[in-house]
Amino acid sequence: MRIILTFTLLTIPGVVSSMNVTGYSGGGVRITCKYETKNTANSFCRGDQRSTCSDLIETETKDKWFNSGRFSLYDNTSSAVLKVTIRNLSEEDSGTYYCRAKDSYTEVNLKVITDQQNRSVRGYSGGNVIINFKYEMKHKNNVKVCKTAADQCFTVMNTNRTTERKHDGRFSVHDDRSADLLRVFIRELNVNDSGEYKITVKVSEDYSIFSQFNLDIRDDDCCVKSISLSAAAGASVNISCKYPQSHISDVKFLCWRSGDNLCAEETSVKESRRWIHEGKIQLYDDREKQLLTGRISHVTEQHSEYWCGVQSDQGHKSFITQVQISVTGSSMIIPLVLVFLVLITAGLLLLFFCKKRQSQGGDSSSQTGPGKHEVVSHTGCDYEEIKDTHQQLPTNPSDSSNTVYVTAQLPTSLSDSAATVQKATGDSQCCITSAEDLNYAVVNFHKKSDCPDSVSIRKNQDYSEYAAVNHLTA
């Protein structure tokens, strides 16, 4: 249908071409019309028919802009083009227009979308701003941002990628085509940045669209420009940011900055005195105190710069206070601490079980363990424990008539199993069978004839070079 319409227009005498133009309310468009015959007078008119359209602007001036109300006209004779600018668009401006140069006409079908209004952007000294513009065009060749009063401009060329981010000094432009958003970033604001700005987007060779905004930078005493905090890696920090009274009803936010992206991750709160929890950020806005408080958990060296700010109802964001977090230690500290705690716990449990086993072993050997002496009672027999001493034996057995000496022959091998007990004052001698590897024997000695002839030997007694046996005379 478009091909048929274009062919029909080209067959009509005087009609050069036709174009469709989309603009946004509050903004403007710049249209470029080509002509073939130079004329003393050029005009831009509106009407459904070229023969009946009424002129909106007309001029005989060449190679110079001519202004009339919301319209401007420029006849570039060297390129044989007529440039037309329309400012402060509204939905009522939608309709059919014609560029007219003598008998040459270019039909312009203008559609104005009510989406954006003239805006005033407020920022704060030392802070940043993000200004969002929503456009439907999918293919934008370049973007230009200008401060109109000082003719300060920079241009950002876009590629075919879905998103593109370019910057020039403190200015950046992010063209997010998937969201049809154009975001303008201005960093490190100062009062000299105040003024009128124009953002121009080149849609095609035929036309461009533009938006204007007034940037007002203030140095408000209510707000701290920067806050420095410190925390260990993986720990949490509490933040507290004041904001101006003029932003009490606005949305508050906390942004994490990553490189050129001022707001890589954002958490916002829209109501007063209500906690909002998103990811590792908690926020609370107390509008009576004009105070935004929050908590950032699991901080890392990569997430060390945040910004407190406000978002106006027109869509732009003002970054007021920088929150700089100094992260100490390494992210490996917490795993190492956990491993250390596990090792300590395991060691304590092992020590507990060892103590418990030793305690149980002591209880079971309390009657026969080392250093313990037992008096064994047999019917009709009295025994006395052997005293474990380290005294030197008398050289003469007659020195003590009531003492029985035991000579324990230590086994030289596991097969040795006998120890000899000898009474120094008598002729009798008895043999005692011992357990293997004993150093000495506990001997229960008796005088009565009806007592057993054998003597018990107990294992694992403390070593002694000899044992003294008290002879019971009763």
PyMOL commands that set and color helices and strands:
alter all, ss='L'
color gray80, all
select helices_A, chain A and resi 2-11+91-93+191-193+245-247+333-364+397-399
alter helices_A, ss='H'
color red, helices_A
select strands_A, chain A and resi 15-24+28-34+42-46+54-59+66-68+71-76+81-86+95-101+104-113+119-124+128-134+142-147+152-157+163-168+171-176+181-186+195-202+207-218+226-232+237-242+251-258+261-269+276-278+281-286+291-296+305-311+317-328+403-407+418-422+429-433+467-470
alter strands_A, ss='S'
color yellow, strands_A
deselect
rebuild
show_as cartoon
